[in-house]
Amino acid sequence: MDIRTAIEGRRAVRKFDPPHVISDSEIRDLMSLTMLSPTAFNIQHWRFVLVRDQKLREEIRAACWMQSQITEASLLVILCADVQAWRKSPERYWRTASPDVREGLLEGIRQHYEGRERFQVEEAMRSCGIAAQTLMLAAQGLGYDTSPMDLGDVDAVAKLIDLPDDHVIAMYVAIGKGREAPYPRGGQLDYDEVVKTNRF
């Protein structure tokens, strides 16, 4: 599937075919493609919780406005991020770079993140948003439908998945075979209202 077809065809699907199973090799393929998503300084601070246990999915659904796609989709991915990844052995993010380049980048990472707690969370959310779009387009390319979600009690979900204290949940993506057509598009804003040149 070409990228234009994937972008134009990707829609938020609410009703999935529960019996459909995504194979382990397809899941690995999806997640490997998602892991190619860009992050600032190559920190790769996203973490993907693949929720496959049905009982756990029922508990997550109860904390997320009882959205049916949480339990009906073939796979539920919770996109999280380690907001302290910038300080956890950052040399590994540039292990293949030359020593001088690596040292400059490590100092840049420290200057960019140190003492900027709010920015660390904002950066994590940006990275997870990019990764979510990559995941959804990769799924579309493999013939799967997706539903991005952010409704729910993230604190309750964090407890259910044993989220470490220095991580945040950004969003969820349900993946599977849709069993109903998505709602018609609600209406795109006019190009000129959205796209500006140089300044507002």
MDTraj code that builds the backbone (N, CA, C; nanometers):
import mdtraj as md
import numpy as np

residues = "MET ASP ILE ARG THR ALA ILE GLU GLY ARG ARG ALA VAL ARG LYS PHE ASP PRO PRO HIS VAL ILE SER ASP SER GLU ILE ARG ASP LEU MET SER LEU THR MET LEU SER PRO THR ALA PHE ASN ILE GLN HIS TRP ARG PHE VAL LEU VAL ARG ASP GLN LYS LEU ARG GLU GLU ILE ARG ALA ALA CYS TRP MET GLN SER GLN ILE THR GLU ALA SER LEU LEU VAL ILE LEU CYS ALA ASP VAL GLN ALA TRP ARG LYS SER PRO GLU ARG TYR TRP ARG THR ALA SER PRO ASP VAL ARG GLU GLY LEU LEU GLU GLY ILE ARG GLN HIS TYR GLU GLY ARG GLU ARG PHE GLN VAL GLU GLU ALA MET ARG SER CYS GLY ILE ALA ALA GLN THR LEU MET LEU ALA ALA GLN GLY LEU GLY TYR ASP THR SER PRO MET ASP LEU GLY ASP VAL ASP ALA VAL ALA LYS LEU ILE ASP LEU PRO ASP ASP HIS VAL ILE ALA MET TYR VAL ALA ILE GLY LYS GLY ARG GLU ALA PRO TYR PRO ARG GLY GLY GLN LEU ASP TYR ASP GLU VAL VAL LYS THR ASN ARG PHE".split()
xyz = np.array([
    [0.0855, -0.1188, 0.0000],
    [0.0000, 0.0000, 0.0000],
    [0.0890, 0.1236, 0.0000],
    [0.0627, 0.2170, -0.0928],
    [0.1441, 0.3382, -0.0952],
    [0.1017, 0.4311, 0.0179],
    [0.1881, 0.5238, 0.0516],
    [0.1674, 0.6072, 0.1710],
    [0.0437, 0.6967, 0.1571],
    [0.0164, 0.7476, 0.0384],
    [-0.1021, 0.8317, 0.0194],
    [-0.2296, 0.7507, 0.0476],
    [-0.2358, 0.6298, -0.0041],
    [-0.3529, 0.5445, 0.0183],
    [-0.3688, 0.5140, 0.1662],
    [-0.2566, 0.4889, 0.2346],
    [-0.2625, 0.4592, 0.3781],
    [-0.3135, 0.5790, 0.4569],
    [-0.2649, 0.6979, 0.4245],
    [-0.3078, 0.8183, 0.4974],
    [-0.4551, 0.8476, 0.4708],
    [-0.4940, 0.8412, 0.3435],
    [-0.6329, 0.8724, 0.3090],
    [-0.7293, 0.7652, 0.3604],
    [-0.6839, 0.6427, 0.3684],
    [-0.7713, 0.5332, 0.4102],
    [-0.7788, 0.5115, 0.5593],
    [-0.6804, 0.5626, 0.6340],
    [-0.6809, 0.5412, 0.7784],
    [-0.7941, 0.6186, 0.8445],
    [-0.8771, 0.5464, 0.9167],
    [-0.9884, 0.6077, 0.9883],
    [-0.9954, 0.5463, 1.1269],
    [-1.0567, 0.6159, 1.2197],
    [-1.0766, 0.5609, 1.3541],
    [-1.1951, 0.4649, 1.3501],
    [-1.1678, 0.3379, 1.3731],
    [-1.2708, 0.2345, 1.3710],
    [-1.3116, 0.2031, 1.5140],
    [-1.4410, 0.1917, 1.5375],
    [-1.4913, 0.1681, 1.6737],
    [-1.5319, 0.0234, 1.6988],
    [-1.5700, -0.0473, 1.5932],
    [-1.6192, -0.1846, 1.6081],
    [-1.5231, -0.2807, 1.5389],
    [-1.4693, -0.3732, 1.6167],
    [-1.3723, -0.4684, 1.5651],
    [-1.4287, -0.6101, 1.5666],
    [-1.3657, -0.6969, 1.4885],
    [-1.4010, -0.8383, 1.4812],
    [-1.3240, -0.9120, 1.5909],
    [-1.3885, -0.9417, 1.7054],
    [-1.3159, -1.0001, 1.8191],
    [-1.2434, -1.1315, 1.7908],
    [-1.2991, -1.2221, 1.7066],
    [-1.2269, -1.3485, 1.6856],
    [-1.0958, -1.3364, 1.6078],
    [-1.0784, -1.2254, 1.5351],
    [-0.9588, -1.2152, 1.4518],
    [-0.8331, -1.2070, 1.5392],
    [-0.7309, -1.2810, 1.4989],
    [-0.6039, -1.2841, 1.5726],
    [-0.4936, -1.2261, 1.4849],
    [-0.4188, -1.1330, 1.5391],
    [-0.2995, -1.0820, 1.4725],
    [-0.1845, -1.1733, 1.5132],
    [-0.1125, -1.2251, 1.4164],
    [-0.0049, -1.3200, 1.4474],
    [0.1100, -1.2505, 1.5196],
    [0.1886, -1.3298, 1.5911],
    [0.3049, -1.2757, 1.6607],
    [0.4022, -1.2102, 1.5628],
    [0.4173, -1.2689, 1.4443],
    [0.5100, -1.2101, 1.3468],
    [0.4580, -1.0760, 1.2955],
    [0.3261, -1.0638, 1.2792],
    [0.2687, -0.9355, 1.2369],
    [0.2865, -0.8306, 1.3464],
    [0.2662, -0.8714, 1.4713],
    [0.2843, -0.7772, 1.5827],
    [0.4287, -0.7298, 1.5880],
    [0.5206, -0.8232, 1.5735],
    [0.6624, -0.7848, 1.5764],
    [0.6945, -0.6896, 1.4612],
    [0.6376, -0.7159, 1.3450],
    [0.6580, -0.6293, 1.2292],
    [0.6028, -0.4890, 1.2565],
    [0.4803, -0.4837, 1.3083],
    [0.4180, -0.3548, 1.3409],
    [0.5028, -0.2747, 1.4390],
    [0.5461, -0.3411, 1.5453],
    [0.6203, -0.2696, 1.6482],
    [0.7610, -0.2324, 1.6006],
    [0.8216, -0.3163, 1.5179],
    [0.9543, -0.2827, 1.4636],
    [0.9467, -0.1593, 1.3748],
    [0.8407, -0.1500, 1.2941],
    [0.8214, -0.0306, 1.2120],
    [0.7964, 0.0917, 1.2995],
    [0.7168, 0.0753, 1.4025],
    [0.6865, 0.1858, 1.4937],
    [0.8122, 0.2370, 1.5616],
    [0.9029, 0.1453, 1.5925],
    [1.0275, 0.1832, 1.6604],
    [1.1232, 0.2617, 1.5708],
    [1.0877, 0.2782, 1.4438],
    [1.1661, 0.3640, 1.3554],
    [1.1210, 0.5102, 1.3652],
    [1.0203, 0.5371, 1.4461],
    [0.9703, 0.6738, 1.4635],
    [1.0804, 0.7634, 1.5194],
    [1.0846, 0.8882, 1.4767],
    [1.1885, 0.9787, 1.5267],
    [1.1613, 1.0256, 1.6689],
    [1.2700, 1.0495, 1.7415],
    [1.2624, 1.1125, 1.8735],
    [1.3778, 1.2117, 1.8833],
    [1.3602, 1.3151, 1.9636],
    [1.4669, 1.4134, 1.9830],
    [1.5897, 1.3424, 2.0401],
    [1.7047, 1.3733, 1.9852],
    [1.8324, 1.3155, 2.0291],
    [1.8334, 1.1625, 2.0239],
    [1.7427, 1.1050, 1.9467],
    [1.7354, 0.9587, 1.9330],
    [1.7154, 0.8881, 2.0678],
    [1.6470, 0.9536, 2.1614],
    [1.6308, 0.8981, 2.2955],
    [1.5371, 0.7767, 2.2979],
    [1.4440, 0.7692, 2.2040],
    [1.3548, 0.6529, 2.1944],
    [1.2866, 0.6242, 2.3277],
    [1.2317, 0.7273, 2.3891],
    [1.1765, 0.7083, 2.5237],
    [1.0374, 0.6491, 2.5269],
    [0.9816, 0.6170, 2.4094],
    [0.8529, 0.5495, 2.4114],
    [0.8685, 0.4058, 2.4587],
    [0.7638, 0.3577, 2.5252],
    [0.7539, 0.2177, 2.5672],
    [0.6136, 0.1729, 2.5290],
    [0.6022, 0.0544, 2.4727],
    [0.4749, 0.0062, 2.4203],
    [0.4291, -0.1151, 2.4998],
    [0.3185, -0.1007, 2.5683],
    [0.2623, -0.2126, 2.6446],
    [0.1573, -0.2792, 2.5560],
    [0.1842, -0.4032, 2.5159],
    [0.0914, -0.4795, 2.4326],
    [0.0001, -0.5575, 2.5262],
    [-0.1232, -0.5131, 2.5372],
    [-0.2159, -0.5762, 2.6322],
    [-0.2896, -0.6877, 2.5594],
    [-0.2548, -0.8108, 2.5936],
    [-0.3133, -0.9266, 2.5267],
    [-0.4025, -1.0070, 2.6217],
    [-0.3843, -0.9875, 2.7512],
    [-0.4646, -1.0588, 2.8501],
    [-0.6072, -1.0025, 2.8533],
    [-0.7063, -1.0879, 2.8303],
    [-0.8440, -1.0405, 2.8184],
    [-0.8987, -0.9848, 2.9496],
    [-0.8645, -1.0468, 3.0617],
    [-0.9123, -0.9964, 3.1917],
    [-0.8565, -0.8558, 3.2176],
    [-0.7293, -0.8361, 3.1877],
    [-0.6690, -0.7041, 3.2049],
    [-0.7351, -0.6030, 3.1117],
    [-0.7678, -0.6449, 2.9922],
    [-0.8363, -0.5541, 2.8994],
    [-0.9726, -0.5129, 2.9523],
    [-1.0431, -0.6055, 3.0136],
    [-1.1739, -0.5726, 3.0737],
    [-1.1569, -0.4679, 3.1828],
    [-1.0522, -0.4802, 3.2621],
    [-1.0270, -0.3836, 3.3697],
    [-0.9900, -0.2473, 3.3122],
    [-0.9104, -0.2482, 3.2059],
    [-0.8741, -0.1217, 3.1407],
    [-0.9977, -0.0577, 3.0787],
    [-1.0812, -0.1390, 3.0169],
    [-1.2048, -0.0871, 2.9566],
    [-1.2917, -0.0187, 3.0619],
    [-1.3011, -0.0781, 3.1791],
    [-1.3822, -0.0191, 3.2870],
    [-1.3281, 0.1170, 3.3289],
    [-1.1970, 0.1373, 3.3134],
    [-1.1354, 0.2653, 3.3500],
    [-1.1359, 0.3647, 3.2344],
    [-1.1846, 0.3220, 3.1188],
    [-1.1779, 0.4053, 2.9972],
    [-1.3142, 0.4193, 2.9306],
    [-1.4122, 0.4605, 3.0066],
    [-1.5446, 0.4925, 2.9547],
    [-1.6088, 0.3756, 2.8807],
    [-1.5704, 0.2530, 2.9157],
    [-1.6292, 0.1313, 2.8587],
    [-1.6234, 0.1290, 2.7052],
    [-1.5159, 0.1801, 2.6499],
    [-1.5002, 0.1796, 2.5044],
    [-1.4808, 0.0351, 2.4559],
    [-1.5700, -0.0095, 2.3700],
    [-1.5722, -0.1497, 2.3289],
    [-1.4476, -0.1936, 2.2541],
    [-1.3841, -0.1001, 2.1827],
    [-1.2684, -0.1395, 2.1039],
    [-1.1523, -0.1890, 2.1906],
    [-1.1524, -0.1526, 2.3174],
    [-1.0456, -0.1966, 2.4074],
    [-1.0457, -0.3485, 2.4224],
    [-1.1634, -0.4080, 2.4266],
    [-1.1719, -0.5531, 2.4427],
    [-1.1986, -0.6265, 2.3121],
    [-1.2535, -0.5589, 2.2120],
    [-1.2875, -0.6265, 2.0868],
    [-1.1733, -0.6310, 1.9861],
    [-1.0826, -0.5359, 1.9917],
    [-0.9723, -0.5323, 1.8953],
    [-0.8787, -0.6509, 1.9179],
    [-0.8055, -0.6855, 1.8139],
    [-0.7106, -0.7961, 1.8245],
    [-0.5928, -0.7621, 1.9149],
    [-0.5589, -0.6345, 1.9204],
    [-0.4441, -0.5913, 2.0002],
    [-0.4701, -0.4525, 2.0564],
    [-0.4355, -0.4338, 2.1819],
    [-0.4407, -0.3016, 2.2442],
    [-0.2979, -0.2617, 2.2788],
    [-0.2562, -0.1461, 2.2264],
    [-0.1228, -0.0944, 2.2548],
    [-0.1374, 0.0302, 2.3410],
    [-0.0727, 0.0298, 2.4560],
    [-0.0685, 0.1487, 2.5410],
    [0.0669, 0.2146, 2.5179],
    [0.0634, 0.3373, 2.4664],
    [0.1864, 0.4105, 2.4396],
    [0.2254, 0.4900, 2.5629],
    [0.3384, 0.4558, 2.6170],
    [0.3902, 0.5204, 2.7374],
    [0.5270, 0.5801, 2.7043],
    [0.5794, 0.6583, 2.7953],
    [0.7134, 0.7123, 2.7737],
    [0.7865, 0.7241, 2.9061],
    [0.9149, 0.6956, 2.9006],
    [1.0046, 0.7122, 3.0147],
    [1.0552, 0.8559, 3.0108],
    [1.0034, 0.9408, 3.0991],
    [1.0412, 1.0820, 3.0949],
    [1.1843, 1.1053, 3.1444],
    [1.2443, 1.0044, 3.2054],
    [1.3829, 1.0155, 3.2515],
    [1.4804, 0.9416, 3.1600],
    [1.4336, 0.8988, 3.0439],
    [1.5205, 0.8238, 2.9523],
    [1.6450, 0.9029, 2.9141],
    [1.6332, 1.0342, 2.9136],
    [1.7455, 1.1189, 2.8732],
    [1.8666, 1.1015, 2.9637],
    [1.8440, 1.0573, 3.0891],
    [1.9554, 1.0449, 3.1831],
    [1.9958, 0.8993, 3.2083],
    [1.9274, 0.8040, 3.1471],
    [1.9533, 0.6618, 3.1719],
    [2.0470, 0.6053, 3.0658],
    [2.1757, 0.6085, 3.0964],
    [2.2790, 0.5595, 3.0033],
    [2.2591, 0.6145, 2.8627],
    [2.2560, 0.7471, 2.8474],
    [2.2264, 0.8050, 2.7160],
    [2.3296, 0.7723, 2.6087],
    [2.4470, 0.7262, 2.6486],
    [2.5478, 0.6917, 2.5479],
    [2.4998, 0.5782, 2.4555],
    [2.4052, 0.4963, 2.5032],
    [2.3569, 0.3847, 2.4199],
    [2.2768, 0.4338, 2.2997],
    [2.2202, 0.5548, 2.3072],
    [2.1430, 0.6075, 2.1944],
    [2.2326, 0.6447, 2.0771],
    [2.3608, 0.6614, 2.1065],
    [2.4567, 0.7009, 2.0026],
    [2.5789, 0.6098, 2.0038],
    [2.5575, 0.4835, 2.0343],
    [2.6695, 0.3896, 2.0479],
    [2.7456, 0.3677, 1.9173],
    [2.6818, 0.3919, 1.8029],
    [2.7511, 0.3714, 1.6750],
    [2.8141, 0.5003, 1.6203],
    [2.7948, 0.6109, 1.6886],
    [2.8533, 0.7373, 1.6431],
    [3.0010, 0.7442, 1.6821],
    [3.0757, 0.8283, 1.6148],
    [3.2158, 0.8469, 1.6511],
    [3.2228, 0.9103, 1.7897],
    [3.3315, 0.8868, 1.8631],
    [3.3407, 0.9378, 2.0011],
    [3.3185, 1.0883, 2.0134],
    [3.3729, 1.1671, 1.9212],
    [3.3572, 1.3123, 1.9326],
    [3.2120, 1.3544, 1.9096],
    [3.1460, 1.2910, 1.8120],
    [3.0050, 1.3209, 1.7872],
    [2.9210, 1.2785, 1.9073],
    [2.9502, 1.1589, 1.9590],
    [2.8747, 1.1076, 2.0728],
    [2.8864, 1.2000, 2.1939],
    [3.0066, 1.2457, 2.2242],
    [3.0259, 1.3324, 2.3404],
    [2.9500, 1.4640, 2.3245],
    [2.9513, 1.5195, 2.2042],
    [2.8764, 1.6432, 2.1807],
    [2.7265, 1.6236, 2.1977],
    [2.6760, 1.5114, 2.1497],
    [2.5332, 1.4830, 2.1628],
    [2.4945, 1.4579, 2.3078],
    [2.5795, 1.3897, 2.3821],
    [2.5482, 1.3629, 2.5227],
    [2.5413, 1.4933, 2.6026],
    [2.6303, 1.5853, 2.5721],
    [2.6248, 1.7159, 2.6394],
    [2.5003, 1.7918, 2.5961],
    [2.4635, 1.7808, 2.4682],
    [2.3407, 1.8446, 2.4204],
    [2.2175, 1.7884, 2.4887],
    [2.2132, 1.6581, 2.5086],
    [2.1005, 1.5954, 2.5789],
    [2.0895, 1.6509, 2.7206],
    [2.2039, 1.6565, 2.7898],
    [2.2013, 1.7064, 2.9278],
    [2.1501, 1.8504, 2.9321],
    [2.1999, 1.9357, 2.8460],
    [2.1584, 2.0758, 2.8456],
    [2.0113, 2.0919, 2.8069],
    [1.9666, 2.0059, 2.7177],
    [1.8297, 2.0164, 2.6664],
    [1.7251, 1.9761, 2.7705],
    [1.7579, 1.8772, 2.8550],
    [1.6567, 1.8205, 2.9452],
    [1.6765, 1.8524, 3.0925],
    [1.7967, 1.8715, 3.1364],
    [1.8241, 1.8867, 3.2794],
    [1.7478, 2.0048, 3.3396],
    [1.6744, 1.9788, 3.4475],
    [1.6011, 2.0828, 3.5185],
    [1.4746, 2.1297, 3.4480],
    [1.4324, 2.0623, 3.3433],
    [1.3141, 2.1042, 3.2660],
    [1.2072, 1.9941, 3.2739],
    [1.1533, 1.9743, 3.3929],
    [1.0617, 1.8630, 3.4172],
    [0.9377, 1.8681, 3.3280],
    [0.8771, 1.9842, 3.3162],
    [0.7579, 1.9947, 3.2312],
    [0.7922, 1.9637, 3.0862],
    [0.9041, 2.0149, 3.0404],
    [0.9474, 1.9900, 2.9032],
    [0.9721, 1.8412, 2.8799],
    [1.0263, 1.7722, 2.9785],
    [1.0517, 1.6286, 2.9658],
    [0.9217, 1.5530, 2.9364],
    [0.8139, 1.5909, 3.0055],
    [0.6839, 1.5266, 2.9823],
    [0.6288, 1.5663, 2.8457],
    [0.6382, 1.6948, 2.8119],
    [0.5893, 1.7409, 2.6812],
    [0.6617, 1.6697, 2.5673],
    [0.7915, 1.6537, 2.5814],
    [0.8701, 1.5866, 2.4788],
    [0.8278, 1.4403, 2.4660],
    [0.7994, 1.3773, 2.5803],
    [0.7536, 1.2383, 2.5798],
    [0.6210, 1.2265, 2.5049],
    [0.5307, 1.3198, 2.5283],
    [0.4010, 1.3173, 2.4608],
    [0.4164, 1.3389, 2.3103],
    [0.5040, 1.4296, 2.2718],
    [0.5286, 1.4521, 2.1285],
    [0.5797, 1.3236, 2.0626],
    [0.6759, 1.2611, 2.1268],
    [0.7344, 1.1397, 2.0705],
    [0.6313, 1.0282, 2.0587],
    [0.5466, 1.0149, 2.1596],
    [0.4433, 0.9107, 2.1542],
    [0.3398, 0.9414, 2.0461],
    [0.3098, 1.0685, 2.0249],
    [0.2168, 1.1053, 1.9187],
    [0.2707, 1.0671, 1.7823],
    [0.4000, 1.0933, 1.7602],
    [0.4622, 1.0541, 1.6336],
    [0.4597, 0.9027, 1.6185],
    [0.4939, 0.8321, 1.7267],
    [0.4962, 0.6857, 1.7224],
    [0.3570, 0.6288, 1.6973],
    [0.2549, 0.6901, 1.7558],
    [0.1176, 0.6426, 1.7357],
    [0.0782, 0.6534, 1.5891],
    [0.1139, 0.7645, 1.5251],
    [0.0813, 0.7793, 1.3836],
    [0.1564, 0.6771, 1.2987],
    [0.2827, 0.6535, 1.3313],
    [0.3593, 0.5512, 1.2602],
    [0.2935, 0.4150, 1.2766],
    [0.2535, 0.3830, 1.3991],
    [0.1879, 0.2550, 1.4273],
    [0.0591, 0.2403, 1.3479],
    [-0.0223, 0.3451, 1.3448],
    [-0.1498, 0.3371, 1.2737],
    [-0.1303, 0.3245, 1.1224],
    [-0.0332, 0.3956, 1.0672],
    [-0.0082, 0.3847, 0.9238],
    [0.0528, 0.2486, 0.8891],
    [0.1386, 0.1972, 0.9765],
    [0.1944, 0.0635, 0.9537],
    [0.0832, -0.0403, 0.9571],
    [-0.0081, -0.0275, 1.0517],
    [-0.1211, -0.1201, 1.0604],
    [-0.2076, -0.1102, 0.9348],
    [-0.2333, 0.0121, 0.8906],
    [-0.3122, 0.0339, 0.7682],
    [-0.2454, -0.0344, 0.6491],
    [-0.1155, -0.0214, 0.6417],
    [-0.0414, -0.0823, 0.5329],
    [-0.0470, -0.2341, 0.5340],
    [-0.0659, -0.2920, 0.6525],
    [-0.0757, -0.4375, 0.6655],
    [-0.2201, -0.4863, 0.6599],
    [-0.3124, -0.3928, 0.6322],
    [-0.4524, -0.4329, 0.6175],
    [-0.5326, -0.4326, 0.7456],
    [-0.4843, -0.3631, 0.8480],
    [-0.5560, -0.3567, 0.9758],
    [-0.6147, -0.2180, 0.9981],
    [-0.7192, -0.2148, 1.0783],
    [-0.7834, -0.0902, 1.1182],
    [-0.7355, -0.0526, 1.2575],
    [-0.7501, 0.0748, 1.2913],
    [-0.7031, 0.1226, 1.4211],
    [-0.8017, 0.2196, 1.4827],
    [-0.7866, 0.2367, 1.6128],
    [-0.8646, 0.3360, 1.6856],
    [-0.7743, 0.4011, 1.7897],
    [-0.7355, 0.5280, 1.7686],
    [-0.6584, 0.5983, 1.8709],
    [-0.7519, 0.6467, 1.9809],
    [-0.7067, 0.6370, 2.1046],
    [-0.7920, 0.6753, 2.2179],
    [-0.7103, 0.7454, 2.3255],
    [-0.7775, 0.8371, 2.3956],
    [-0.7143, 0.8971, 2.5128],
    [-0.8118, 0.9190, 2.6274],
    [-0.9344, 0.8722, 2.6109],
    [-1.0319, 0.8877, 2.7187],
    [-1.0060, 0.7866, 2.8295],
    [-1.0252, 0.8294, 2.9522],
    [-1.0139, 0.7340, 3.0611],
    [-0.9331, 0.7870, 3.1778],
    [-0.9274, 0.7056, 3.2802],
    [-0.8552, 0.7360, 3.4028],
    [-0.7141, 0.6816, 3.3888],
    [-0.6221, 0.7672, 3.3463],
    [-0.4861, 0.7188, 3.3216],
    [-0.4176, 0.6716, 3.4494],
    [-0.4540, 0.7288, 3.5633],
    [-0.3941, 0.6831, 3.6888],
    [-0.4360, 0.5398, 3.7196],
    [-0.5633, 0.5085, 3.6936],
    [-0.6110, 0.3719, 3.7152],
    [-0.5441, 0.2752, 3.6188],
    [-0.5319, 0.3156, 3.4938],
    [-0.4670, 0.2291, 3.3957],
    [-0.3195, 0.2108, 3.4309],
    [-0.2552, 0.3176, 3.4763],
    [-0.1146, 0.3078, 3.5163],
    [-0.0957, 0.2021, 3.6246],
    [-0.1870, 0.1981, 3.7201],
    [-0.1784, 0.0960, 3.8258],
    [-0.1998, -0.0437, 3.7690],
    [-0.2935, -0.0560, 3.6778],
    [-0.3239, -0.1871, 3.6201],
    [-0.2061, -0.2453, 3.5430],
    [-0.1262, -0.1595, 3.4797],
    [-0.0136, -0.2100, 3.3997],
    [0.1198, -0.1956, 3.4727],
    [0.1158, -0.1597, 3.6026],
    [0.2381, -0.1449, 3.6827],
    [0.3341, -0.0436, 3.6207],
    [0.2809, 0.0686, 3.5772],
    [0.3630, 0.1718, 3.5141],
    [0.4625, 0.2290, 3.6156],
    [0.5914, 0.2320, 3.5823],
    [0.6894, 0.2920, 3.6741],
    [0.6589, 0.4399, 3.6988],
    [0.7022, 0.4907, 3.8128],
    [0.6723, 0.6285, 3.8519],
    [0.7296, 0.7318, 3.7559],
    [0.8385, 0.7000, 3.6890],
    [0.8997, 0.7988, 3.5995],
    [0.8542, 0.7829, 3.4545],
    [0.7402, 0.7165, 3.4361],
    [0.6800, 0.7011, 3.3040],
    [0.5433, 0.7686, 3.3008],
    [0.4975, 0.8032, 3.1822],
    [0.3636, 0.8582, 3.1635],
    [0.2933, 0.7808, 3.0524],
    [0.1608, 0.7771, 3.0602],
    [0.0811, 0.7201, 2.9519],
    [0.0406, 0.8339, 2.8595],
    [0.0645, 0.8159, 2.7308],
    [0.0276, 0.9179, 2.6337],
    [-0.1089, 0.8893, 2.5725],
    [-0.1309, 0.7654, 2.5289],
    [-0.2551, 0.7298, 2.4618],
    [-0.2608, 0.5795, 2.4396],
    [-0.3707, 0.5353, 2.3790],
    [-0.3903, 0.3943, 2.3480],
    [-0.4240, 0.3832, 2.1990],
    [-0.3850, 0.2699, 2.1391],
    [-0.4251, 0.2410, 2.0020],
    [-0.4755, 0.0972, 1.9966],
    [-0.6009, 0.0812, 1.9549],
    [-0.6586, -0.0516, 1.9335],
    [-0.6382, -0.0880, 1.7870],
    [-0.6025, -0.2142, 1.7624],
    [-0.5714, -0.2599, 1.6265],
    [-0.6446, -0.3905, 1.5981],
    [-0.7025, -0.4013, 1.4809],
    [-0.7694, -0.5255, 1.4432],
    [-0.8398, -0.5123, 1.3101],
    [-0.9340, -0.6013, 1.2860],
    [-1.0141, -0.5985, 1.1640],
    [-1.1483, -0.5337, 1.1963],
    [-1.1763, -0.4221, 1.1328],
    [-1.3027, -0.3537, 1.1554],
    [-1.4196, -0.4362, 1.1047],
    [-1.5310, -0.4319, 1.1767],
    [-1.6505, -0.5042, 1.1315],
    [-1.7630, -0.4102, 1.0913],
    [-1.7391, -0.2816, 1.1021],
    [-1.8341, -0.1811, 1.0549],
    [-1.7556, -0.0677, 0.9922],
    [-1.8146, -0.0053, 0.8929],
    [-1.7498, 0.1109, 0.8312],
    [-1.7403, 0.2233, 0.9351],
    [-1.6324, 0.2994, 0.9302],
    [-1.6227, 0.4129, 1.0233],
    [-1.7288, 0.5167, 0.9916],
    [-1.7532, 0.6042, 1.0883],
    [-1.8440, 0.7152, 1.0640],
    [-1.7915, 0.7989, 0.9472],
    [-1.8795, 0.8647, 0.8721],
    [-1.8304, 0.9566, 0.7678],
    [-1.7424, 1.0641, 0.8313],
    [-1.6505, 1.1136, 0.7549],
    [-1.5639, 1.2202, 0.8079],
    [-1.6507, 1.3367, 0.8539],
    [-1.6146, 1.3915, 0.9674],
    [-1.6950, 1.4961, 1.0279],
    [-1.6883, 1.6288, 0.9559],
    [-1.5885, 1.6478, 0.8753],
    [-1.5735, 1.7738, 0.8028],
    [-1.4391, 1.8363, 0.8305],
    [-1.3559, 1.8419, 0.7299],
    [-1.2236, 1.9013, 0.7440],
    [-1.2350, 2.0537, 0.7370],
    [-1.1546, 2.1217, 0.8152],
    [-1.1477, 2.2668, 0.8063],
    [-1.0889, 2.3065, 0.6709],
    [-1.1177, 2.4281, 0.6286],
    [-1.0640, 2.4779, 0.5030],
    [-0.9119, 2.4882, 0.5115],
    [-0.8466, 2.4591, 0.4011],
    [-0.7010, 2.4632, 0.3925],
    [-0.6452, 2.5957, 0.4447],
    [-0.7028, 2.7084, 0.3997],
    [-0.6488, 2.8398, 0.4358],
    [-0.6685, 2.8748, 0.5826],
    [-0.7633, 2.8089, 0.6477],
    [-0.7802, 2.8324, 0.7910],
    [-0.6711, 2.7624, 0.8717],
    [-0.6199, 2.6560, 0.8173],
    [-0.5246, 2.5722, 0.8901],
    [-0.3805, 2.5994, 0.8513],
    [-0.3561, 2.6247, 0.7249],
    [-0.2188, 2.6383, 0.6747],
    [-0.1850, 2.7860, 0.6589],
    [-0.0811, 2.8300, 0.7294],
    [-0.0347, 2.9696, 0.7232],
    [0.1059, 2.9735, 0.6658],
    [0.1421, 3.0826, 0.6059],
    [0.2778, 3.0985, 0.5545],
    [0.3510, 3.2059, 0.6341],
    [0.4570, 3.1669, 0.6953],
    [0.5457, 3.2539, 0.7743],
    [0.4842, 3.3010, 0.9069],
    [0.3701, 3.3648, 0.9043],
    [0.3088, 3.4152, 1.0272],
    [0.1572, 3.4039, 1.0185],
    [0.0921, 3.4132, 1.1339],
    [-0.0528, 3.4174, 1.1349],
    [-0.1027, 3.5468, 1.0736],
])
top = md.Topology()
chain = top.add_chain()
for i, resn in enumerate(residues, 1):
    res = top.add_residue(resn, chain, resSeq=i)
    for name in ("N", "CA", "C"):
        top.add_atom(name, md.element.get_by_symbol(name[0]), res)
traj = md.Trajectory(xyz[None], top)
